[in-house]
Amino acid sequence: MIVGLSNPKKKYHNTRHNIGSWYIYSLAKYFNVLLKEEKKFFGFVASIKTYSNDIHLFIPNIFMNINGGAIYKIASFYNIDLNEILVAHDDLDLVSGTSKLKYSYGHSGHNGLRSIITHFSKKKINFYRLRIGIGRPNNKKEISSFVLSRPFNEEIYLINISIQNAIQNTIALLGKIT
């Protein structure tokens, strides 16, 4: 399963914190599938077929700090373990226009990742993370307003480039793990 972390779509879709959902929408477009709201999972879902496997795409449509419950629910329904999930999320420690794939344990202070780890297990389980850079504000006190605001046009351009690169890396990853 591939998950794009987000806050509720209507109000927060265009914010930096929802970069994970931007990635999922771009991935769905690449594979020519539409995401549909699935109320029982509290989010939007689609399936793609690649390398003879069904891959579920998922965007939770609930607040970031509680999205782990929705992700756990859909993963349990499809019998998917945490180490079989790629989680795409915004990352303050990477500049706009960069993305990095990581397979490890931990949340690095990201509340969405913290919620996922809490819902899946208290044990240390490695999972795939696609970190999409959004940069960091100069003042640490502005982080909350920064991630919940819309990026500037030049940032959007760079973020979209990193998302396209991330899609190519995801396709390569899917080929390696299937």
N, C-alpha and C positions, 0 to 999 in steps of 0.2 A: 504494500500500500504506500502511496505517496500522499503526504498531508501538507497543506499550506496553512500555516498559523495565521489567525486573523481575529479581529473583533467583529461584532455584528456588521454585516455587509452594508446595509443601507447608510448608516451614519459614518462608518469608518473606512469604507472601501478605498478611498483615495489617500489614505494616510501611510506614513512610513512603516508603521507597525503591521500593516496588512500586506507587506511585500510578499510574504509566503503565499497569499491567495492570488496575487498578481502572477506569480510563477505558475500556479496550478491552472489558472485560466489560459495562460500562454501555452502550457503543455497540452491542455485539452484542445486548444485551437490547432496545435501542431498535429495532433492525432485525429483531428476532425470529429471530436465528440463534444456533446453539450453536457454541462453539469446541471443536474436537476435537484431541487430541494427535496430532501428526505427527512421529514419531521421526526421520525423515530430515532434518527441519528443526530438530530440537532445540527444539520448542515447540508452541504451540497455534495453530490456524488456523481461519479461517472466511472466507466470501466474502459480500459484500453487492452488490446491484445498485442503482446509483443513477445517475440522469441517463444511462442507457444504457451505463454502464461497470461492469465488475466491479472491485470494490475488495477487496483481500485484507487481512484483519485478522490480526495476528500478535503473539503474546506469547512471547518466548524463555523457555525453561525451564532456563536455565543461568545461571551467575553473571554479574552486571552487567558486570564488567570484561572479559569475553570474549564478550559477546553479539553483537558486531559480526560475528563469523564466521557465526553462525546467520542473522542478518539478511542478510548478503551472499549466503549460500547460497540462501535462498528468493527473494531479489530476482533473482539470476542465473537461477534456474529459471524464473521468470515474466518475465524480460527487463525488469526494472524498474530504472531509474537512481536514484541517490541523490536527485536533485532532484525525483523523483516520489514520495518517501516522506515521510509525516508521522510524526515521532517524538514520542510523548508521554512525558514524564518529570517526576520530582520536581524542584523548584527551591527551594533554600535562600534565594535572594534575594527570593522572593515570599512574602508572608504567606499562611497558610491561608485558603482562600476566594477566592483570586484565581488567574486563569490568563491567559496571554498567548500569542498566536500570533506566531511569529517566522519569517522566512525569511532565513536568513543562514548563514554558515560559522562554525564554532567549537564548542568544547565547554564553555567557561566552567568548567573544572575538573571536569566531570561525567565519571566514568570510563566510563559506558555510552556516552556520546556520543563520547568519545575512541576507544573500541574500534570504533565504527561508522566514524568518519573514517579510522582506520588501515586497516581492511579494504577500504574502497571505493577509496581513492585517497590519494595524498600531495598531490594538487593541491587547491586551495581550490575546493570545490564548495558552493554554497548548497543548503540543504535546509530543509524545514519542520520547525519544532519547536513543540510545544505544551507550554509550561512551566506546570506545576501547582504552585502554592505550597504549601510545607510549613513555612515559617518557618525560623528558625535558632536553635540553642541559644545561650545567653549566653556559654558558654565554647567557644572554637574546638577545644579538645582533645576535646570531647564530640561532635563532628560524626558520627563513625563510629557510635557507640552511638545517637545521636539518629536517624539515618536508618534504622537497623536495628531501631528500636523501634516499638511500636504507638502511633499518635496517641491523644490523650485524646478522650473522647466529643465535647466541643465542637469539637475540631479535625476530627473525622470528619464532623460535621454540615456544617461550612464547606467541607471538601474535597468532599463530595458535591454541594453547591450549585455549586461551581466546575466540577465534572465535568459537571453538567447544562448549565451555560452553555457549556462547551467543546463539548459535543455539538451544540448549536445553531450555534455558530460553525463547527464542522467541516462541517455540512450546508451552510451558506452558502458555505464555501470550495470544497466539491466542486462546487457549482453554478457557481462562477466559473471553475474550471480545466478543466471538461469541455467 
